[in-house]
Amino acid sequence: MYEHFFQCPYCWEEISMLLDTSVKRQRYIEDCEICCNPIEISVRFQSGELQEFEVSSIEQ
């Protein structure tokens, strides 16, 4: 597991997320732990190292 810190695209608060390094590519939606808005998360690992991490708001 890998802990990654980033800013929520809605409330701009810093939050952390545990990422599974055994899955090379991941794309999913998770709610911000502070403001509860949905965040689309895209993650890519290579050889257990984080290569790409993107978050975006979801238009409602």
Buried (B, 14 or more C-beta within 10 A) or exposed (E): EBEBEBEBBBEEEEBEBEBEBEEEEEEEEEEBEEEEBEBBBEBBBEEEEEEEBEBEEEEE
